[in-house]
């Protein structure tokens, strides 16, 4: 809502408040029609100023998230987190493996779930192969994605296409992966 919309809506609502204070049991119909017109005008201003969808949950963190009718705030995401916390109270904390030193938006292969028939575009970040885009169901589409990434302004040293179907098979490699020491001057 911009400032002009806020000002216009505030005026319309104040006018409705004045109408409400002046309302009595013997208010003439002409005055009621005027109130009705002002109310429609305020609703139109409100419709113009609302830009997003109505929230589906009562959760301030995920107002338009998925709904869980059993949750107190109707938020499936928060309720899932709460259930996991309750389970860990009884079962103990979940076993986690140490984190890798290669942070990635998409993760490395060991972080991904059980294999399906997919083609995975991966890039060499100097330490490990990491997923560089969304796994594709179509090989041609994955190759087009890698070709576009190679032409991009922040191209990696090497890319490869991995076929994933209950196991991984490297189909094609673009470039030469070279292990890069992350310490300056080779840890001298």
SULJO-V353680 format. One record per residue. N is the residue number from 1. RES is the residue in one small letter. SS is DSSP state (h for helix, s for strand, l for the rest). PHI is phi in whole degrees, -180 to 180 (none if undefined). PSI is psi in degrees with one decimal (NA if undefined). Layout:
N;RES;SS;PHI;PSI
N;RES;SS;PHI;PSI
This chain:
1;x;l;none;124.6
2;x;l;-88;177.1
3;x;h;-65;-40.7
4;x;h;-63;-42.6
5;x;h;-65;-40.9
6;x;h;-63;-43.1
7;x;h;-65;-46.6
8;x;h;-64;-42.0
9;x;h;-67;-39.1
10;x;h;-62;-42.8
11;x;h;-62;-45.4
12;x;h;-62;-40.2
13;x;h;-71;-36.5
14;x;h;-64;-38.8
15;x;h;-64;-40.1
16;x;h;-65;-36.0
17;x;h;-64;-39.2
18;x;h;-66;-39.3
19;x;h;-62;-40.2
20;x;h;-65;-36.5
21;x;h;-71;-31.6
22;x;h;-87;-3.7
23;x;l;-73;131.6
24;x;l;-135;178.0
25;x;l;-72;-22.9
26;x;l;-107;31.2
27;x;l;-69;129.7
28;x;l;-68;157.4
29;x;h;-63;-33.8
30;x;h;-60;-40.5
31;x;h;-68;-37.7
32;x;h;-66;-36.6
33;x;h;-67;-35.5
34;x;h;-66;-40.7
35;x;h;-63;-41.9
36;x;h;-62;-43.1
37;x;h;-65;-41.8
38;x;h;-66;-36.2
39;x;h;-66;-42.1
40;x;h;-63;-41.0
41;x;h;-62;-42.2
42;x;h;-66;-39.2
43;x;h;-66;-38.8
44;x;h;-64;-42.0
45;x;h;-63;-38.6
46;x;h;-67;-40.8
47;x;h;-62;-39.0
48;x;h;-69;-31.6
49;x;h;-87;-20.6
50;x;l;-80;122.3
51;x;l;-106;-29.5
52;x;l;-101;177.9
53;x;l;-78;157.7
54;x;l;-67;140.9
55;x;l;-64;140.8
56;x;l;-94;-17.6
57;x;l;-126;171.1
58;x;l;-98;14.9
59;x;l;-86;125.1
60;x;l;-70;-23.4
61;x;l;-81;-35.7
62;x;l;-131;69.5
63;x;l;-65;-28.7
64;x;l;-113;26.8
65;x;l;-80;-178.9
66;x;l;-68;151.0
67;x;s;-101;134.2
68;x;l;-122;110.4
69;x;l;-67;-18.9
70;x;l;-83;-15.4
71;x;l;-80;145.7
72;x;l;-65;-31.6
73;x;l;-104;9.2
74;x;l;66;10.4
75;x;s;-96;115.5
76;x;h;-66;-38.2
77;x;h;-65;-46.7
78;x;h;-69;-36.8
79;x;h;-66;-36.6
80;x;h;-63;-41.5
81;x;h;-64;-42.0
82;x;h;-66;-40.2
83;x;h;-64;-40.7
84;x;h;-63;-38.3
85;x;h;-66;-40.2
86;x;h;-66;-39.8
87;x;h;-63;-40.2
88;x;h;-68;-23.2
89;x;h;-66;-36.1
90;x;h;-90;-39.6
91;x;h;-94;-9.3
92;x;l;89;168.0
93;x;l;-67;152.1
94;x;l;-69;145.2
95;x;l;-79;124.5
96;x;l;-120;148.2
97;x;l;-93;158.1
98;x;l;-62;145.2
99;x;l;-76;148.6
100;x;l;-78;164.3
101;x;l;-91;7.4
102;x;l;-112;87.6
103;x;l;-67;139.4
104;x;l;-149;146.0
105;x;l;-65;-32.1
106;x;l;-104;-13.7
107;x;l;90;175.5
108;x;s;-105;171.8
109;x;h;-56;-39.1
110;x;h;-65;-18.8
111;x;h;-83;-12.7
112;x;l;-87;155.6
113;x;l;-75;-175.1
114;x;l;-54;146.0
115;x;l;-68;149.2
116;x;l;-133;178.4
117;x;l;-78;97.3
118;x;s;-146;162.9
119;x;s;-117;124.6
120;x;s;-109;118.4
121;x;s;-81;125.8
122;x;s;-126;153.1
123;x;s;-126;154.5
124;x;s;-92;118.3
125;x;l;-97;11.0
126;x;l;99;-17.3
127;x;l;-125;-38.9
128;x;l;-157;163.0
129;x;s;-79;131.3
130;x;s;-133;151.0
131;x;s;-65;131.6
132;x;l;-114;4.6
133;x;l;-167;-179.1
134;x;l;-71;133.4
135;x;l;-57;139.4
136;x;s;-109;151.0
137;x;l;-89;-13.9
138;x;l;-119;126.1
139;x;h;-64;-43.3
140;x;h;-60;-42.5
141;x;h;-63;-39.4
142;x;h;-66;-39.9
143;x;h;-66;-38.7
144;x;h;-63;-38.8
145;x;h;-63;-45.6
146;x;h;-64;-41.7
147;x;h;-61;-39.4
148;x;h;-67;-39.4
149;x;h;-66;-36.7
150;x;h;-65;-30.8
151;x;h;-85;-7.8
152;x;l;-70;170.0
153;x;l;-74;-22.3
154;x;l;-120;53.7
155;x;l;-68;147.2
156;x;l;-85;172.1
157;x;l;-66;-39.5
158;x;s;-152;152.3
159;x;s;-130;156.6
160;x;s;-148;158.2
161;x;s;-114;123.7
162;x;s;-114;129.4
163;x;s;-90;127.7
164;x;s;-118;114.6
165;x;l;-155;93.1
166;x;l;60;-9.9
167;x;l;-158;173.9
168;x;s;-109;138.1
169;x;s;-135;121.1
170;x;s;-76;121.4
171;x;s;-91;-41.0
172;x;s;-158;144.7
173;x;s;-126;132.0
174;x;s;-106;126.0
175;x;s;86;-177.9
176;x;l;-123;117.7
177;x;l;-75;127.4
178;x;l;-121;130.1
179;x;l;-70;125.9
180;x;l;-109;126.4
181;x;l;-74;130.1
182;x;l;-80;-14.3
183;x;l;-87;138.8
184;x;h;-68;145.3
185;x;h;59;27.7
186;x;h;63;34.0
187;x;h;67;34.4
188;x;l;-79;NA
